[in-house]
Amino acid sequence: MLSAKTTFIFYLAAVICFVLAALGEGGFGRVARRSVPSRLVLLPLGLALWLFPLMWNTGDAAFK
């Protein structure tokens, strides 16, 4: 099982990705590759970070 600190870090990183995606193209939402809009990069990353602790804990419980 992931510790509460680790889970919090994953959730915080996900929220930061969502906020940056919400800011859009004008500010902090830019990525190095200009051909890909930042929302297309940050939203899936945020969702993956949000679901990772649940997936990890479920896998840990399933294989014990």
TIRO-2110 file (N, C-alpha, C; in Angstrom, 1 decimal):
// TIRO-2110
0.8, -1.2, 0.0, N, 1, A
0.0, 0.0, 0.0, CA, 1, A
0.9, 1.2, 0.0, C, 1, A
0.4, 2.2, -0.7, N, 2, A
1.2, 3.5, -0.8, CA, 2, A
0.9, 4.2, 0.6, C, 2, A
1.9, 4.9, 1.0, N, 3, A
1.7, 5.7, 2.3, CA, 3, A
0.8, 6.9, 2.0, C, 3, A
0.3, 7.5, 3.0, N, 4, A
-0.5, 8.7, 2.9, CA, 4, A
0.3, 9.9, 2.2, C, 4, A
1.6, 10.0, 2.6, N, 5, A
2.4, 11.0, 2.0, CA, 5, A
2.6, 10.9, 0.5, C, 5, A
2.8, 9.6, 0.1, N, 6, A
3.0, 9.4, -1.4, CA, 6, A
1.7, 9.6, -2.1, C, 6, A
0.6, 9.2, -1.6, N, 7, A
-0.7, 9.4, -2.2, CA, 7, A
-1.0, 10.9, -2.3, C, 7, A
-0.7, 11.6, -1.3, N, 8, A
-0.9, 13.1, -1.3, CA, 8, A
0.0, 13.7, -2.4, C, 8, A
1.2, 13.3, -2.6, N, 9, A
2.1, 13.8, -3.6, CA, 9, A
1.5, 13.6, -5.0, C, 9, A
1.0, 12.4, -5.2, N, 10, A
0.4, 12.0, -6.5, CA, 10, A
-0.8, 12.9, -6.8, C, 10, A
-1.7, 13.0, -5.8, N, 11, A
-2.9, 13.9, -5.9, CA, 11, A
-2.6, 15.3, -6.1, C, 11, A
-1.6, 15.8, -5.4, N, 12, A
-1.1, 17.2, -5.6, CA, 12, A
-0.6, 17.5, -7.0, C, 12, A
0.2, 16.5, -7.5, N, 13, A
0.7, 16.6, -8.9, CA, 13, A
-0.4, 16.6, -9.9, C, 13, A
-1.4, 15.8, -9.7, N, 14, A
-2.5, 15.7, -10.6, CA, 14, A
-3.3, 17.0, -10.6, C, 14, A
-3.5, 17.6, -9.4, N, 15, A
-4.2, 18.9, -9.3, CA, 15, A
-3.4, 20.0, -10.0, C, 15, A
-2.1, 20.0, -9.9, N, 16, A
-1.3, 21.0, -10.6, CA, 16, A
-1.4, 20.8, -12.1, C, 16, A
-1.4, 19.6, -12.6, N, 17, A
-1.6, 19.4, -14.0, CA, 17, A
-3.0, 19.9, -14.5, C, 17, A
-4.0, 19.7, -13.7, N, 18, A
-5.3, 20.1, -14.1, CA, 18, A
-5.4, 21.7, -14.1, C, 18, A
-4.8, 22.3, -13.1, N, 19, A
-4.7, 23.8, -13.0, CA, 19, A
-4.0, 24.3, -14.2, C, 19, A
-2.8, 23.7, -14.5, N, 20, A
-2.1, 24.2, -15.7, CA, 20, A
-2.8, 24.0, -17.0, C, 20, A
-3.6, 22.9, -17.1, N, 21, A
-4.4, 22.7, -18.3, CA, 21, A
-5.5, 23.7, -18.4, C, 21, A
-6.1, 24.1, -17.2, N, 22, A
-7.2, 25.0, -17.2, CA, 22, A
-6.7, 26.4, -17.6, C, 22, A
-5.4, 26.8, -17.2, N, 23, A
-4.9, 28.1, -17.6, CA, 23, A
-4.8, 28.2, -19.1, C, 23, A
-4.6, 27.1, -19.8, N, 24, A
-4.6, 27.1, -21.2, CA, 24, A
-3.3, 27.5, -21.9, C, 24, A
-3.4, 28.0, -23.1, N, 25, A
-2.3, 28.3, -23.9, CA, 25, A
-1.6, 29.6, -23.6, C, 25, A
-2.3, 30.5, -22.9, N, 26, A
-1.8, 31.8, -22.7, CA, 26, A
-0.6, 31.9, -21.7, C, 26, A
-0.6, 31.1, -20.7, N, 27, A
0.4, 31.3, -19.6, CA, 27, A
1.3, 30.1, -19.4, C, 27, A
1.1, 29.5, -18.3, N, 28, A
2.0, 28.5, -17.8, CA, 28, A
1.8, 27.1, -18.5, C, 28, A
0.8, 27.1, -19.4, N, 29, A
0.4, 25.8, -20.0, CA, 29, A
1.1, 25.4, -21.2, C, 29, A
2.2, 26.1, -21.6, N, 30, A
3.0, 25.8, -22.8, CA, 30, A
3.9, 24.6, -22.5, C, 30, A
4.0, 23.9, -23.6, N, 31, A
5.0, 22.7, -23.6, CA, 31, A
6.1, 23.0, -24.6, C, 31, A
7.1, 22.2, -24.6, N, 32, A
8.2, 22.4, -25.4, CA, 32, A
7.9, 22.3, -26.9, C, 32, A
7.0, 21.3, -27.2, N, 33, A
6.6, 21.1, -28.6, CA, 33, A
5.4, 21.9, -28.9, C, 33, A
5.5, 22.9, -29.7, N, 34, A
4.4, 23.8, -30.0, CA, 34, A
3.3, 23.1, -30.8, C, 34, A
3.6, 22.0, -31.4, N, 35, A
2.5, 21.4, -32.3, CA, 35, A
1.5, 20.7, -31.4, C, 35, A
1.7, 20.3, -30.2, N, 36, A
0.8, 19.6, -29.3, CA, 36, A
0.3, 20.6, -28.3, C, 36, A
-1.1, 20.9, -28.3, N, 37, A
-1.6, 21.8, -27.2, CA, 37, A
-1.4, 21.2, -25.8, C, 37, A
-1.1, 22.1, -24.9, N, 38, A
-0.8, 21.7, -23.6, CA, 38, A
-1.9, 20.9, -22.9, C, 38, A
-3.2, 21.2, -23.2, N, 39, A
-4.3, 20.5, -22.6, CA, 39, A
-4.3, 19.0, -23.0, C, 39, A
-3.8, 18.7, -24.2, N, 40, A
-3.8, 17.3, -24.7, CA, 40, A
-2.7, 16.6, -24.0, C, 40, A
-1.7, 17.2, -23.4, N, 41, A
-0.6, 16.6, -22.7, CA, 41, A
-1.0, 16.5, -21.2, C, 41, A
-1.4, 17.7, -20.6, N, 42, A
-1.6, 17.8, -19.2, CA, 42, A
-2.8, 17.0, -18.6, C, 42, A
-3.9, 17.0, -19.4, N, 43, A
-5.1, 16.3, -18.9, CA, 43, A
-4.9, 14.8, -18.7, C, 43, A
-4.4, 14.1, -19.7, N, 44, A
-4.1, 12.6, -19.5, CA, 44, A
-3.1, 12.4, -18.4, C, 44, A
-2.1, 13.2, -18.3, N, 45, A
-1.1, 13.1, -17.3, CA, 45, A
-1.7, 13.3, -15.9, C, 45, A
-2.6, 14.3, -15.8, N, 46, A
-3.3, 14.5, -14.5, CA, 46, A
-4.2, 13.3, -14.2, C, 46, A
-4.9, 12.8, -15.1, N, 47, A
-5.8, 11.6, -14.9, CA, 47, A
-4.9, 10.4, -14.5, C, 47, A
-3.8, 10.2, -15.1, N, 48, A
-2.9, 9.1, -14.8, CA, 48, A
-2.4, 9.2, -13.3, C, 48, A
-2.0, 10.5, -13.0, N, 49, A
-1.5, 10.7, -11.6, CA, 49, A
-2.6, 10.5, -10.6, C, 49, A
-3.8, 10.9, -11.0, N, 50, A
-4.9, 10.8, -10.0, CA, 50, A
-5.3, 9.3, -9.8, C, 50, A
-5.2, 8.5, -10.8, N, 51, A
-5.6, 7.1, -10.7, CA, 51, A
-4.5, 6.2, -10.2, C, 51, A
-3.3, 6.6, -10.3, N, 52, A
-2.2, 5.7, -10.0, CA, 52, A
-2.2, 5.2, -8.5, C, 52, A
-2.5, 6.0, -7.5, N, 53, A
-2.5, 5.4, -6.1, CA, 53, A
-3.6, 4.4, -6.0, C, 53, A
-4.8, 4.6, -6.6, N, 54, A
-5.9, 3.6, -6.5, CA, 54, A
-5.5, 2.3, -7.2, C, 54, A
-4.9, 2.4, -8.4, N, 55, A
-4.4, 1.3, -9.1, CA, 55, A
-3.4, 0.5, -8.3, C, 55, A
-2.4, 1.2, -7.7, N, 56, A
-1.4, 0.6, -7.0, CA, 56, A
-1.9, -0.2, -5.8, C, 56, A
-2.8, 0.5, -5.0, N, 57, A
-3.4, -0.1, -3.8, CA, 57, A
-4.3, -1.3, -4.2, C, 57, A
-5.0, -1.2, -5.3, N, 58, A
-5.8, -2.3, -5.7, CA, 58, A
-5.0, -3.5, -6.1, C, 58, A
-3.9, -3.3, -6.9, N, 59, A
-3.0, -4.3, -7.3, CA, 59, A
-2.3, -5.0, -6.1, C, 59, A
-1.9, -4.1, -5.1, N, 60, A
-1.3, -4.6, -3.9, CA, 60, A
-2.2, -5.6, -3.1, C, 60, A
-3.5, -5.2, -3.0, N, 61, A
-4.5, -6.0, -2.3, CA, 61, A
-4.8, -7.3, -3.1, C, 61, A
-4.8, -7.2, -4.4, N, 62, A
-5.1, -8.4, -5.2, CA, 62, A
-4.1, -9.4, -5.2, C, 62, A
-2.8, -9.0, -5.1, N, 63, A
-1.7, -10.0, -5.2, CA, 63, A
-1.1, -10.4, -3.8, C, 63, A
-1.8, -10.1, -2.8, N, 64, A
-1.4, -10.5, -1.4, CA, 64, A
-1.9, -11.9, -1.1, C, 64, A
END
